[in-house]
Amino acid sequence: MIDFKAGKMKTAIIVGATGAIGTELLTLLLKAPEYSHVHCLVRRPMAISHSKLITHEINFDEWDIQPLINAHPTLMHAQVFCCLGTTLKQAGSIDAFKRIDSDYVLAVASLAETISAEGFSLVSALGANANSSNYYTQTKGDVESKVQQYQLSSIRIFRPSLLHGKRNTFRLGEYIGLILLTLISPLLQGKLKKYRAISITQVAKALYLSSLEPPQKLTFFESNDIQQF
């Protein structure tokens, strides 16, 4: 249960706000009474306006953090939410995938370090392991390890299982996987619960509510932990 005590209003920074989880998180934070400003770092214009919302169009390949901070000093000590993520099909190659899921994510961690972020929340993946032979889980695990090397006061790493819910693009592999997981879900008990499919909305809810909890240096949320919010 969240024990949030009234205090100064929070500022949020979302990177990946146009993705499935980021979109849901943005909706929650714009409604959240604890947050007064929500900054979104995006690669293209957003089709949404709100009194709390400030958007910044960023070229992540040529991104210089400091001018953004100089122009918006209120970004200091914000809560940073990194919801970046793509697929091999969308990226076009493993190198392009790693540029988004690794290089860009670490650039966001660098931003969080520079602004002395109150908290840094990263959406990773179930099975993330830097020693994995699979490019996807290896990349996710490697990024998790590297993020921990930044001088961040509080890091929250979320490892959701297969996601279900509204997406901007149809993913056949995930759709088939979701059907199979749904069929065997009743069998996934105990330690196997983390393999159950999880809703995009639930992940966004966990990101938001966990940001209201007392900060911890490093916290991992497996998929079954995310379900508890």
C-alpha distance (Angstrom), angle and dihedral (degrees) to the residues before:
residue distance angle dihedral
M1 . . .
I2 3.80 . .
D3 3.78 115.3 .
F4 3.82 99.7 -167.3
K5 3.76 116.2 175.0
A6 3.77 118.8 -158.0
G7 3.78 113.1 -101.9
K8 3.75 140.2 131.1
M9 3.78 116.9 -22.9
K10 3.77 117.4 -97.1
T11 3.78 130.5 -125.6
A12 3.80 120.6 -145.2
I13 3.77 132.7 -158.1
I14 3.80 116.7 -161.8
V15 3.79 121.3 -168.6
G16 3.78 111.6 -171.0
A17 3.80 94.9 29.1
T18 3.82 92.9 150.7
G19 3.81 93.2 58.6
A20 3.80 125.1 89.3
I21 3.82 98.3 -93.3
G22 3.81 94.0 33.8
T23 3.81 91.8 53.7
E24 3.81 91.7 52.6
L25 3.80 91.6 45.4
L26 3.80 91.7 50.3
T27 3.80 90.3 53.7
L28 3.81 90.9 51.9
L29 3.80 95.5 46.8
L30 3.80 93.8 48.0
K31 3.81 87.7 56.4
A32 3.83 95.0 40.1
P33 3.82 114.0 109.2
E34 3.82 90.3 -152.3
Y35 3.81 93.2 63.5
S36 3.81 122.8 69.6
H37 3.82 98.9 174.9
V38 3.79 132.8 27.9
H39 3.80 117.2 -167.1
C40 3.81 117.3 -164.6
L41 3.80 121.7 -162.5
V42 3.79 106.2 -155.0
R43 3.79 140.1 166.4
R44 3.80 94.3 -139.8
P45 3.82 136.6 25.7
M46 3.80 117.6 -77.2
A47 3.79 122.2 -128.8
I48 3.78 93.3 -137.0
S49 3.78 136.9 82.7
H50 3.79 130.4 -167.9
S51 3.78 136.5 159.9
K52 3.84 90.1 -114.6
L53 3.80 96.0 45.0
I54 3.81 124.6 98.8
T55 3.80 116.9 175.2
H56 3.79 127.2 -160.9
E57 3.79 119.9 -167.6
I58 3.79 107.1 -141.3
N59 3.79 134.4 -172.1
F60 3.79 97.7 -148.9
D61 3.80 92.0 -164.4
E62 3.81 91.0 60.7
W63 3.77 99.9 26.9
D64 3.79 118.9 150.9
I65 3.80 108.3 -171.6
Q66 3.79 99.7 -162.8
P67 3.85 100.1 67.2
L68 3.82 89.0 54.5
I69 3.80 91.6 52.7
N70 3.81 92.3 44.6
A71 3.79 90.3 53.4
H72 3.81 93.9 45.1
P73 3.82 110.2 31.7
T74 3.81 89.8 168.7
L75 3.81 86.5 75.3
M76 3.79 88.1 79.5
H77 3.82 113.0 113.4
A78 3.81 93.1 7.5
Q79 3.78 124.1 152.2
V80 3.81 107.2 -105.6
F81 3.80 120.8 -150.5
C82 3.81 117.5 -170.0
C83 3.81 110.9 -163.6
L84 3.80 97.3 159.7
G85 3.77 117.3 140.6
T86 3.77 141.7 136.4
T87 3.80 141.0 173.7
L88 3.78 132.1 -113.6
K89 3.80 89.6 -110.9
Q90 3.80 93.0 52.5
A91 3.81 94.2 42.8
G92 3.79 95.1 45.5
S93 3.81 97.8 -139.1
I94 3.79 141.0 27.0
D95 3.81 90.3 -107.4
A96 3.81 91.2 53.3
F97 3.80 90.3 46.0
K98 3.81 91.0 53.0
R99 3.80 91.4 47.4
I100 3.81 89.4 61.0
D101 3.80 101.7 33.2
S102 3.80 95.3 40.0
D103 3.82 115.3 17.1
Y104 3.79 95.6 40.0
V105 3.80 93.0 43.2
L106 3.81 91.4 51.9
A107 3.81 89.1 49.5
V108 3.81 87.3 56.9
A109 3.81 90.2 49.4
S110 3.80 88.0 51.9
L111 3.80 89.3 52.8
A112 3.81 90.0 50.5
E113 3.80 90.2 51.2
T114 3.82 92.9 48.4
I115 3.81 93.8 51.6
S116 3.82 93.1 42.9
A117 3.79 88.7 -120.9
E118 3.78 117.8 -145.6
G119 3.78 87.4 -134.8
F120 3.81 140.3 -7.0
S121 3.81 117.4 -147.0
L122 3.80 118.9 -169.0
V123 3.79 126.8 -169.7
S124 3.79 105.0 -144.3
A125 3.81 126.5 157.1
L126 3.77 142.6 -98.8
G127 3.79 110.4 -88.1
A128 3.80 95.8 21.8
N129 3.80 106.6 170.6
A130 3.79 127.8 160.9
N131 3.83 89.3 -149.7
S132 3.80 95.4 51.5
S133 3.81 120.2 124.2
N134 3.81 89.2 -141.1
Y135 3.81 113.0 90.8
Y136 3.82 92.8 -141.0
T137 3.80 100.4 51.2
Q138 3.82 90.7 36.2
T139 3.81 91.6 55.3
K140 3.80 91.9 47.1
G141 3.80 92.3 48.5
D142 3.79 93.1 46.2
V143 3.81 90.8 51.8
E144 3.80 91.4 49.1
S145 3.81 89.8 54.8
K146 3.80 94.2 46.2
V147 3.81 93.7 47.6
Q148 3.80 88.7 58.5
Q149 3.81 89.6 60.3
Y150 3.80 92.0 65.7
Q151 3.79 120.0 92.6
L152 3.79 96.4 -106.9
S153 3.78 123.2 151.5
S154 3.79 95.1 -148.2
I155 3.81 130.1 17.0
R156 3.80 124.2 -174.6
I157 3.80 117.2 -173.0
F158 3.80 119.2 -166.8
R159 3.80 120.9 -159.9
P160 3.80 107.6 -171.3
S161 3.78 122.7 -176.0
L162 3.81 122.0 -132.1
L163 3.79 108.5 -31.4
H164 3.78 127.3 -130.0
G165 3.77 128.4 -171.8
K166 3.78 139.2 68.4
R167 3.81 114.0 -16.2
N168 3.78 132.9 179.9
T169 3.80 91.4 -132.4
F170 3.80 133.7 33.7
R171 3.81 114.9 -115.9
L172 3.81 112.0 -165.3
G173 3.79 95.6 -167.0
E174 3.80 92.6 52.0
Y175 3.82 90.8 45.3
I176 3.81 91.8 55.0
G177 3.80 91.1 43.7
L178 3.78 90.6 50.4
I179 3.81 91.9 53.5
L180 3.80 91.0 50.9
L181 3.81 93.4 46.3
T182 3.80 90.7 48.7
L183 3.80 90.6 53.7
I184 3.81 94.6 50.3
S185 3.80 96.7 34.7
P186 3.84 94.4 105.1
L187 3.81 88.0 58.5
L188 3.80 93.4 54.3
Q189 3.78 101.6 91.2
G190 3.81 134.6 149.4
K191 3.81 111.9 -0.4
L192 3.80 89.3 0.3
K193 3.82 92.9 65.0
K194 3.80 90.5 89.6
Y195 3.81 88.8 69.0
R196 3.80 93.2 62.7
A197 3.79 114.9 109.7
I198 3.79 113.8 -99.1
S199 3.78 131.8 -153.6
I200 3.78 121.6 -110.9
T201 3.80 88.3 -131.2
Q202 3.81 91.6 56.2
V203 3.80 92.2 52.8
A204 3.80 91.1 50.6
K205 3.80 90.3 48.2
A206 3.82 90.8 52.6
L207 3.81 91.3 49.8
Y208 3.79 91.1 52.8
L209 3.80 99.5 42.1
S210 3.80 95.0 43.5
S211 3.82 89.0 55.9
L212 3.81 87.9 64.2
E213 3.79 93.9 55.2
P214 3.82 123.4 93.5
P215 3.81 106.2 -80.6
Q216 3.79 120.5 -102.4
K217 3.80 124.4 -164.5
L218 3.81 93.6 -120.7
T219 3.79 130.3 -1.3
F220 3.80 129.1 173.9
F221 3.79 119.3 -157.2
E222 3.79 113.6 -161.9
S223 3.79 116.6 -159.3
N224 3.81 93.9 -94.6
D225 3.84 89.4 50.9
I226 3.81 89.6 52.9
Q227 3.81 88.8 54.8
Q228 3.82 90.0 61.7
F229 3.83 95.5 68.1
